[in-house]
Amino acid sequence: QRLTLLTESAILEAIDEMESAADSGDRPLFLKAYEVFHARIYEATQNQYVAEMASTFRYRTGPFRARRYRTRADMLQSIAPHRRLVDIILGKTPAEEGTIIRRQIARDLLVSVS
């Protein structure tokens, strides 16, 4: 599915805000930007069912995820995989690399809730 220029711009703006907050070590701002980033991705699916499922899951696992981002280093470390995710969404990543990254995201998700 193709993204609109507005949707693509919103996703890029959100990841930039995440990175800026991580650079400054501002944890509350980072966590807010992190949630906005994911909300933009859900909106980009243009599928209300998928967006609701993902949002509900994120709400339930939020406390576990937030514990992963206690320090500036933790926040900065999370930027690269999120940038790779953006590249996948925007079609800038070869399909086989996208598959590898999706598997890594799934593993990270399991670790965050265990």
Sequence and secondary structure as in RCSB ss.txt:
>XXXX:A:sequence
QRLTLLTESAILEAIDEMESAADSGDRPLFLKAYEVFHARIYEATQNQYVAEMASTFRYRTGPFRARRYRTRADM
LQSIAPHRRLVDIILGKTPAEEGTIIRRQIARDLLVSVS
>XXXX:A:secstr
    HHHHHHHHHHHHHHHHHHHHT HHHHHHHHHHHHHHHHHHTT HHHHHHHHHHHHHHHHHHHTT  SHHHH
HHHHHHHHHHHHHHTT S HHHHHHHHHHHHHHHHHHH 
